[in-house]
């Protein structure tokens, strides 16, 4: 692909460097000609500063940088420079939709006019105080903050003294405006300090016809990294790339939208005079890997000549990447994630098109099952002998060659690959065997929850109940399904067994019986955040309590105040109205009711794999603990 340098007359509209002194008038800080002087800690609760630019077009007061946290800000020394620092060391963002202004709590904000200019971009360099590659989400508003749109996501460097330059691009609706507002929102889970080294706003005159424009991809609500921005000559076309690095649990990336037009993967986009930001379009999966009825192959290709993007990940801060492959289940293609940890190795294809440098210590975690076959291939100039699959380097075939296979014997639902030799890998592939049946394990408690969107027949010694009511602090159980009965697809149930052990469910994909109405149990085929039950609902998981209740099985809050939590794949949860006072419903051996008896939250701390199965002795891999994903390395 030919990238054409722009011949348009780019104009620097404003810039901030934080290297001068400032005059302060009612929290408006105007750069002066004095040498730099520190501005000490100022609490945001006492007012938001307006820091005016060092250079500008038009009226200086029309431009300013500010921010927001519940803590404080300062202009202070960085490593060898001076920075506008925002501190959020006691709180972190937890945002599900970056365009929802009610969720904006910790961010930098820039206000500026674009009158007479198009193709607006904001270049900035920010370092995060905890030495991590933290994400920064750019959003913008052209209606004075009423509505917000996504721009693209930037990342800090892994050292607080190192400043990655990122550029946020704005869509055509940001051109020729009296006021545009941009927020650089800190990624979820990061609480420390943020250090802005510089910021520059640029645009092109609407009176000039540009020769190039820029296409930018944005996926702020997903894991991973969106494709890199592309700049090309006007009227040329660009093929929307396949997905390798963006993932949303329970969904598949099916296209990219500019708000008006949605481009599917493989479609051609034509460059116009205006820069364009395309946002990821995800379609909810109606099937999962557990629904396969035939052998299913998933390939995670690393080859640029097969569409893989250019990446270079190595060392500290590169322990939580992903790579995406696709599986076909019942005619539907779904995204499947591979976790990738390059903190002790290297994963880089910058110098190769048919393979990726993958050095010793690089770790992959993929979904698997017993009797699945894993295949690895490196470049033909190398051989594989010491790379481990589930801690074994005894392969079924190919040891000492460029392609090896290994049959999975474990039942954890995932396999871990740790690179030893091979050096330049082309792909990881797994072939999952057909699954017309599904085996579930019920522990000594003889109870479990279960959900499947596909109907199934209950085996002997197993009953399934829905929760049909909540009255007077007692939930009403209805054991409506017994051995030999078909449980309709989409029915969340409480299973009761006569004994602990493995039970085989016979899947009935052709059964279209509707799930019963009024059930207070909900579930999902994939690991997901709990939903249902109405506004402010309280959410409960089946588990043992803590401390004095360590032997009491019941439905407990997982998070404080019954807040939503991450539930495992094919697991069910209880959702009750916001007014429900109890956070614990004891489950005894009665057949008709579960009683509410507790007044304080309980945290069980048990480990589950991504299929929702409890793991007594977790090894390396990805698990769910207290409703949240954790990685054991």
ABEGO torsion letter per residue (X at the ends): XBBBBBABBBBBABBBAGABBBBBBGGBBBBBABBBBBBBBBBAAAEBBBBBBABBBEBAAABBBBBBBABBBBBBBBAABBBBBBBAAABBBBBABAABAAABABBBBBBBBABGBBGBBBBBBBBBAAGBBBBBBBBBBAAGGABBBBBBBBBBBABAABBBBBBBBBBAAABGBABBBBBBBBBBGBBBBBBBABBBBBBBBAABBBABBBBBBBBAABBEBBBBBBBBBBGBBBBBBBBAABBBBGBBBAEBBAGABBBBBGBBBBBBABBBBBBBBBBBBABBAAABABBBBBBBBABAAAGBBBBBBBEBGAAABBBBBBBBBGGBBBBBBBBBBAAABBBBAAABAABBBBBBGBBBBBBBBBGBBBBBBBBAABBBAABBBGGBABBABGBGBABBBBBBABAAGBBBBBBABGGBBABBBBBBBBBABBBBBBBAAGBBBBBBABBBBBBBGBBBBBBABBBGGBBBBBBABBBGBBBBBGBBBBBBBABBEBBBBBBBAABABBBBBGBABBBBABBBBBBEGEBGBBBBBBBBBBEAAAABBBBBBABBGGBBBBBBBGBBBBBBBAABABABBBBBABAABBBBABABBBBAGBBBBAAGBBBABBBBEBBBBGGBBBBBX
